[in-house]
C-alpha cells in the first residue's frame, strides 16, 4: 500500500531523543513540513509539527492526521533543521526543540488552552451572586 506519510513531532510530553511518529496524510489535507497539526496519540488528540513528508511503502495501517491547527506552515525548513540540531546537541526531544519555536499563542490554542467564551461575557452569569432574574 502506497500512501503519503508524515513524520510528526508530537507535543505530548514524551521523552526520548528526536522521537517522531509516522501518520498517514489524508488526501483532503494539504500539509508541508512545518505545519502545526492535530493527531491521535492513544485515546487523545494532541498537537504536533510535521517534520517531513514521505511517500514510503507502508505495510501496516497508520492513523491519519486529524486536521490542521493553522492553515500555513509555522516553521521553515531552516528552523526545522535548527530544531533537529538543538535536539541532538542538547539531548532534548525533537518535540521540545520544535515547541520552543512555535509562537506561544498558537501552541496554547492548539492544546485547547483558550477560554471558551470571549472575554467572559457569557460566563458572567455563572459568577453572579444574585439569583437569575433578580438583578
Buried (B, 14 or more C-beta within 10 A) or exposed (E): EEBBBBBBBBBBEBEEEBEBBBBBBBEEBEBEBBBBBBBBBEEEEBBBBBBBBEEEEBEEEBEBBBEBBBEEBBBEEEBBEBBBEBBEEEEBBBBBBBBEBBEEEBBEBBEEEEEEEEEEEEEEEEEEEEEEEEE
